[in-house]
Amino acid sequence: MSIYRIKILITVVLGLWIFPAFAQKSRLIFQSDFSRPLDCRTWIAEIDNLPGHTSTVYTHKNALVLDTWGGVTVWLNKKLSGNIQIEYDRVVRMGQQCNDRVSDMNQFWMATDPKKDSLFTRRGKFAEYDDLSLYYVGVGGWYNSATRFRKYLTPASKPVIKEYTDKKHLLEGEKIYRVKTIVKDGTTSFWLNGALYFEYKDPSPLTSGYFGFRSLQSRQEIRNLKIYALE
């Protein structure tokens, strides 16, 4: 074997060892470039429309835009199960528009309602989701003071599994974040721009449920959503 081929083999082996999360076989099961208006059969938007304030969810220039004063959850109306990987790009806009605030780049995944057949019965207020079963990450919550990972349990318990308060793990306005969420063999992990923020080996793993973008009083853009089934 030539020296050149040996170098290639070593590079591949080291890559699989250092970056196991990116070396998995996968099959694309859903994608959206947000080039068309939201289809209510595919997306369910729950918006807390507070009196005197403007909140809208729409697509624009290949982005899903969450421009809201109150809370908002945009659910993908497709139940996911098994080993999956969810990835997308997201940015918190900070200009001079009325809802602009660097805070709350959040998401739900593997969400189910133990008491109802339909998950989509809420109006966007954060407390309304307390009785669900799900995983949750809030990046830059509480006016960009904390980044937290929670597992929602029933009845109405949502313990913080891990939390960051240092500047490195908080949000920057106008920065594009590549968000990656993996659920595999009882472990779920959350990555931003290739950095592992949270990893949780769940003794009682959530193996199926819905995925939703979550936010509060901010203007955010989401692009390039892809969901993979992992072997």
N, C-alpha and C positions, 0 to 999 in steps of 0.2 A: 504493500500500500504506500502510495506516495506521501511525502510530507504534507503536501497541500490538502489531500483528502483526510489525513489524520487531524490537521488543524480544524477542518470543517466539522469532523465528528466530535472533537472536544468542545467546540463552540455550541453545537446542538445539545450535547449532554449537559453542559453547564447551564444552558438556557432553560432546559426542562427542570433542572434542580433548583435554580434560583427563582424561576417564575412559573411554578406549577399551576397557578390559577389561569395562566394564559395558554397552557399546553394541552387543554382538554379538547376532545372531539365534540363538535357541536353541530346542531341543525337549526337553521333559521326558521322560526315558527310565526313570527310577526314582525312587521316593520312599518314605520310611517315617516314620511318626510314632511308631513303637515303642509303639503302643497294645495290641499283642497279644504273647503270649510268643514268644520267638525260634523261628523255623521252621528246622530243620536243613537244609532244602532251599535256604534263602536265606542263612543265616548259618552260618559255621564258626568256632567258638571254640576256640582253642589256648591252654591255660592251664598254666602251670608250677606245679603243685600241690605246694608244698614241705611236707615233714612238719612237723606242729605249727602250721601256719598256715592260715587260711581265705582261700580265693579263690573268688569267684563272679562270674558274668556273667548278667544278667537284665534284664527290662524292668519299669519301675515308673513310674506316673504320666506316661506318654508320654515316657519316657526310657530309653535303653540305659545300664545301669549297669555299669561296670567296677570292681569292688570286690575288688582282688587284692593279695596280698603279693608274689608272684613276677611274672614277665613274662606278658603276655597279648596275643594278637593276635586280633581278631575280623574275619574276612574276609567281604566280600560275595561270595557264590557266583554272581557274574555277571561274565563277562569283558568288559572295556570296551575300546573301540578308537576310533581317530581323534581328532578334536578334541572334548574334553569339559570340563565344569566340574562340580566337586563342591563342595557347600556344606552346612554344618551348624552347629549351636550346640553349644558344649562348655564345661563348667565343671569345675574341680578343687575338690572339696569339702574343707574343712578344719575338722573339728570335733574330736570326741574318740573317734572310732571307730578300731579297731586298725590299719587300713591307711591312715589319713589322713596324707598327705604332699604338699606342693606340689612336684611334680616330674613330668616325663615325659608331657607331652601330645603324643603322637607319632602318626605315620601312615606307612603304606606306600602307594604307588600305582604302577600299570603294572608289577606284579610278575609274573614268570614264573619257572619252574624249568627251566633249560636241560637238565637231566639226567633229569627225570621228567615223565610225562604229567600227573600230579596235583600241584598246588601244596600241597595240604592234608595234609602228612605230618609236621608238626612238633608239638612239645609246649609251645611258648611261651617257651623259652629264647632270648634275643636272639642268641646266637652261632649258633644253628641256621639262621638266615636269611642267613648270610654268603655262601652259594653261590648265592643268587638273583640275578636281574637285576631292578632296581627303582629307584625314587626314594624317598627317605626324608627326613622332617623330624622332628627331635626338639626340641620346645619346652620349655625348662627342664630339660634333662637333667642328669645328674650332680649330684643334689641342688640343682636349680635354679641351676646355675652357667653353663650354656651353651645356646645355641639354634643348631642346626646343620642344614645341608642337605647330603645326601650322594647320590651315585649309586653304586649297587652294580653292580660289574662282575664278570665271570667271567674267570679263576678267583679267587674269594675276595678281591676288592679293593673297598674302599668309601671312596674318597677324600672328604674334606670339601671341598665346593665353596665354601661360605661359612659363617662362624660369627660369632655375636654373644655377648658376655659382659657387656654393659652392662645395667643394671637395666631400662631401657626395653623391652628385648626378652626379658626373662625373665617368669616366670609370677607372677600374683597369685591367691591362693586366693579362691574364691567369686566371681570375676569371670567374667561370661559372655563368651566369645569367639565371634565369628562367623567361622568358618573357610571360606576359599574357595581352591580349588586349580584351576588352569586348565592344560590341555594343548592347545596350538594351534600347528599348523604348525611343529613342531620345537622350540618353546619351552614350558617349563613354569614356572609361577609359583605362589607361595604367599602368601596374604593373611590378616591377622588384623584384624578390625574395620575393614576398609577400607584398612589400611596394607600396602603391599607389603614383605614381608620378604625374599623370594628370587625371583629371575628368572634362568633359565638357558637360553640358546640352545644346545641340545645338538648337537654335530657328528654324533653317532650316536643320534638320538632313539629313545626307547622309545615305540612307537606302539600297543601293546595290552598288556593285562595286568589284574591284579586289584587292588582297593582294600581296605585293611584299617586299622582303628583299632588303635593300638598303645599300650601303657602298661606301667608297672612300679610296684609298691608304692604304690598311691594309690587314691582313690575318686573316680571321674569319672562325669559324666552327659553324655550326647550326645542331642541332639534335632534334629528338623526336617531330616532328611537329604534332599537333593534332588540328582539328577545329571542334567545336561543334555548333549545332543549339540549342538555348535556348528557353524555353517556356516563 
